Amino acid sequence: MKRGTILFLKSALVMMGIIVFSLCLTLLPWLAEHTVELNPEFAHLRYPVLFGLYSSAVPFFMALYQAFKLLQYIENRQAFSELAVVSLKLIKNYAIVIIFIYILGVLLLLVQNALHPGIAILGIIIIFASLTISFFAALLQGLLRNALEIKSENDLTV
């Protein structure tokens, strides 16, 4: 890949991280406070929901870091290595963790009879986005593993 493309992708990852981090610091606490003011009957869910959202941010940032490492492998011409397979596996696992956290959160809100349709739609969108990332990372991991096997067979043949 061209250096400019990799630099663009790295800067996009950094920007995504900065945006999500700043939203976690500013918007989430404000939204929690605003929601409690509008719906005081759900005040007891304020901190569990915040905990769930913050706990889903951790695997998100870890997946961003693995994607950044994957871009470094591509930049250093190590794209077809076991390191890239491990990074893809970790990205897949982090996406599965995010799915699990959001399913638990939706179920918790459903049991508490506090699941607003807008929140449900947002949770389902995040679940399906993480599911898509998980499937795509698993597909790339399998393809890369097959390419590594073919490469090792060709190295043994020559």
Backbone torsions as a table, in degrees:
resi	resn	phi	psi	omega
1	MET	NA	153.4	178.9
2	LYS	-72.7	149.7	-178.0
3	ARG	-60.4	-38.1	-179.8
4	GLY	-63.7	-37.1	179.4
5	THR	-66.6	-44.1	179.6
6	ILE	-66.1	-40.0	177.9
7	LEU	-63.6	-39.9	176.8
8	PHE	-62.8	-44.9	-179.9
9	LEU	-64.9	-39.9	177.4
10	LYS	-63.7	-43.0	-180.0
11	SER	-67.9	-32.6	176.1
12	ALA	-65.4	-41.1	177.1
13	LEU	-62.9	-43.3	179.5
14	VAL	-64.2	-42.1	179.4
15	MET	-64.3	-41.5	177.0
16	MET	-60.5	-42.8	179.1
17	GLY	-63.5	-42.8	180.0
18	ILE	-65.3	-42.1	-179.1
19	ILE	-64.6	-47.7	-179.0
20	VAL	-66.0	-40.0	178.6
21	PHE	-63.1	-43.8	-180.0
22	SER	-68.5	-34.7	175.6
23	LEU	-66.2	-37.8	177.9
24	CYS	-64.9	-35.5	-178.3
25	LEU	-80.0	-33.8	-172.6
26	THR	-109.0	-53.3	-170.7
27	LEU	-74.4	-42.8	-176.5
28	LEU	-62.0	-47.3	177.4
29	PRO	-62.9	-38.4	178.2
30	TRP	-64.6	-43.8	178.2
31	LEU	-62.4	-39.8	179.0
32	ALA	-63.6	-43.6	179.3
33	GLU	-65.5	-43.1	-179.9
34	HIS	-64.1	-40.9	179.4
35	THR	-65.5	-40.2	178.5
36	VAL	-65.5	-36.2	177.9
37	GLU	-67.0	-39.1	-179.4
38	LEU	-76.9	-35.3	-177.1
39	ASN	-130.0	79.3	-177.6
40	PRO	-65.4	-18.4	178.8
41	GLU	-69.8	-16.6	178.1
42	PHE	-106.5	19.2	-178.1
43	ALA	-62.9	-29.8	-179.0
44	HIS	-69.8	-14.6	179.4
45	LEU	-94.6	-1.4	-175.8
46	ARG	-58.2	-54.1	-175.6
47	TYR	-75.6	-36.5	174.2
48	PRO	-62.1	-38.4	178.3
49	VAL	-68.4	-43.5	177.0
50	LEU	-61.2	-41.3	177.8
51	PHE	-60.9	-42.5	179.0
52	GLY	-63.9	-41.7	180.0
53	LEU	-67.8	-43.0	178.7
54	TYR	-67.7	-35.9	179.3
55	SER	-70.3	-25.0	174.9
56	SER	-80.0	-19.1	177.2
57	ALA	-72.1	-29.9	-178.9
58	VAL	-62.2	-53.6	177.5
59	PRO	-65.9	-26.4	175.9
60	PHE	-62.2	-47.5	179.8
61	PHE	-68.1	-34.1	177.0
62	MET	-67.0	-37.4	176.8
63	ALA	-67.8	-38.5	175.8
64	LEU	-61.3	-40.6	177.8
65	TYR	-63.1	-42.4	178.6
66	GLN	-65.7	-36.9	176.6
67	ALA	-65.4	-38.1	176.8
68	PHE	-63.7	-43.5	177.1
69	LYS	-62.6	-39.2	178.4
70	LEU	-61.4	-40.7	176.2
71	LEU	-65.8	-34.6	175.8
72	GLN	-66.4	-38.2	176.4
73	TYR	-62.6	-41.1	178.4
74	ILE	-65.0	-40.8	179.8
75	GLU	-64.9	-36.7	-179.7
76	ASN	-89.0	11.8	179.6
77	ARG	59.9	38.0	174.7
78	GLN	-117.2	28.7	-176.8
79	ALA	-63.6	-36.3	180.0
80	PHE	-97.1	69.1	179.3
81	SER	-139.4	167.0	178.7
82	GLU	-67.0	-26.1	177.4
83	LEU	-61.9	-40.3	178.6
84	ALA	-66.7	-37.2	177.7
85	VAL	-63.6	-41.8	179.0
86	VAL	-64.5	-41.8	178.6
87	SER	-62.4	-42.4	178.4
88	LEU	-65.1	-37.7	178.0
89	LYS	-64.0	-41.6	179.2
90	LEU	-66.4	-40.0	177.1
91	ILE	-60.9	-42.9	178.0
92	LYS	-61.1	-44.6	-178.9
93	ASN	-66.4	-38.8	178.2
94	TYR	-65.5	-37.7	177.5
95	ALA	-64.8	-38.5	178.1
96	ILE	-65.7	-38.0	177.4
97	VAL	-63.3	-41.7	178.5
98	ILE	-63.0	-42.4	177.4
99	ILE	-58.5	-46.7	-179.1
100	PHE	-60.9	-44.3	-179.3
101	ILE	-62.6	-43.5	-177.7
102	TYR	-72.6	-34.4	175.5
103	ILE	-64.0	-42.8	176.3
104	LEU	-61.8	-41.1	179.5
105	GLY	-64.8	-43.2	178.6
106	VAL	-64.2	-42.0	178.8
107	LEU	-64.8	-39.8	177.9
108	LEU	-61.3	-46.3	179.8
109	LEU	-67.8	-33.8	178.4
110	LEU	-66.6	-42.6	178.7
111	VAL	-65.4	-36.1	-179.9
112	GLN	-80.4	-1.0	-177.7
113	ASN	58.3	40.0	-178.2
114	ALA	-123.7	16.3	-176.5
115	LEU	-86.8	101.0	176.9
116	HIS	-74.0	143.5	-178.4
117	PRO	-57.4	-35.6	177.6
118	GLY	-65.1	-40.8	177.9
119	ILE	-67.7	-38.8	178.8
120	ALA	-63.1	-43.5	179.5
121	ILE	-64.3	-43.8	178.2
122	LEU	-62.3	-42.4	177.8
123	GLY	-63.1	-41.8	179.5
124	ILE	-66.3	-38.2	177.7
125	ILE	-62.7	-44.1	179.5
126	ILE	-65.9	-39.6	178.3
127	ILE	-61.9	-47.4	-179.1
128	PHE	-69.4	-34.4	175.8
129	ALA	-64.6	-43.2	177.9
130	SER	-66.8	-36.7	177.2
131	LEU	-64.1	-40.9	177.5
132	THR	-64.0	-43.4	178.3
133	ILE	-63.3	-41.0	179.6
134	SER	-63.1	-46.7	178.9
135	PHE	-63.9	-42.2	-178.8
136	PHE	-66.3	-40.9	178.0
137	ALA	-65.6	-38.5	177.7
138	ALA	-65.5	-39.9	178.0
139	LEU	-63.7	-47.2	178.5
140	LEU	-64.2	-37.0	178.3
141	GLN	-62.5	-45.0	178.9
142	GLY	-64.7	-43.0	178.4
143	LEU	-63.2	-42.4	-179.7
144	LEU	-67.0	-39.2	177.9
145	ARG	-63.4	-42.0	176.8
146	ASN	-64.0	-40.3	178.2
147	ALA	-64.4	-38.1	178.0
148	LEU	-66.4	-38.0	177.3
149	GLU	-65.2	-43.3	178.5
150	ILE	-64.5	-39.9	179.2
151	LYS	-64.0	-42.7	-179.8
152	SER	-67.9	-36.2	176.3
153	GLU	-65.5	-39.8	177.8
154	ASN	-68.0	-35.4	177.4
155	ASP	-65.9	-34.9	178.2
156	LEU	-74.1	-30.8	-179.5
157	THR	-70.4	-41.5	-178.4
158	VAL	-78.3	NA	NA
